[in-house]
Amino acid sequence: MTEAANDKLIVALDFARYDDARHLVDDLSDSVSFYKVGLELLFHDGLALASEIKNDGKRVFLDMKFLDIGNTVEKAVASVAELGFDFLTIHGTDTKTMIAAVKGRGNAPLKLLAVTVLTSLDQADLADQGIVMTPQELVLKRARLAREAGIDGVIASGQEAAAIRAATGNNFLIVTPGIRLPGGDAGDQTRITTPEDALRAGANHLVVGRPITAASDPRRAAQTVLEHIARA
Ligand code: C5P
């Protein structure tokens, strides 16, 4: 598989136990070079595994989705920035949180990604929160605010990637979860896209969890996703 395809795939290590996550990383070995450690694994040696992955020369995305008062976010991001990982998420719901995160990151190489609207939410979920915008309008508004705040990129669905790319230009990362192969089980995701559609719409990286982690043969599933990426 080409290095370019490999660089675009981020496998989400959504396991509650270190051993299960470690087993998957070993199984995928040289085919995957970028992993996401999120809230599910964090409390069971997730950070230890993240460090092991980094020490193996691979990249790590810490999906912590910080959202708090500015002082707390700034200090939490500063603390993460010392660890030497590659990507970190914060919520992109307000400018204060994002400015605090940028300040906390300082000159560290850590890239900050703002979660625009979770890919599990649709129009009705936004209406429940009293939001009258469509998911796409809200994603775009938050992407613009993130860029103005100095954030490096956003997490958004592939369905919104083209509009974000048009609004924010080429020097802004778009990372898309909610990726499914044609006919794949959506699970709790609503705004899903195929790898080809997300990449053609301008996504830089794809986050793939269950299509690989829940497959009977994860290594083969990762190869299939990489083939779809290479085709795009
Ligand atoms: O299993 P699946 O491929 O749906 O996993 C998607 C991953 O991306 C999960 O780890 C989820 O937490 C994360 N994510 C998401 N939507 C966002 C931000 C992160 O699905 N907006």
Residues whose N, C-alpha, C, O or C-beta is under 5 A from the ligand:
A	BS01	C5P	A12 D14 G38 V115 V117 L118 T119 I155 P177 G178 I179 Q189 V207 V208 G209 R210 P211
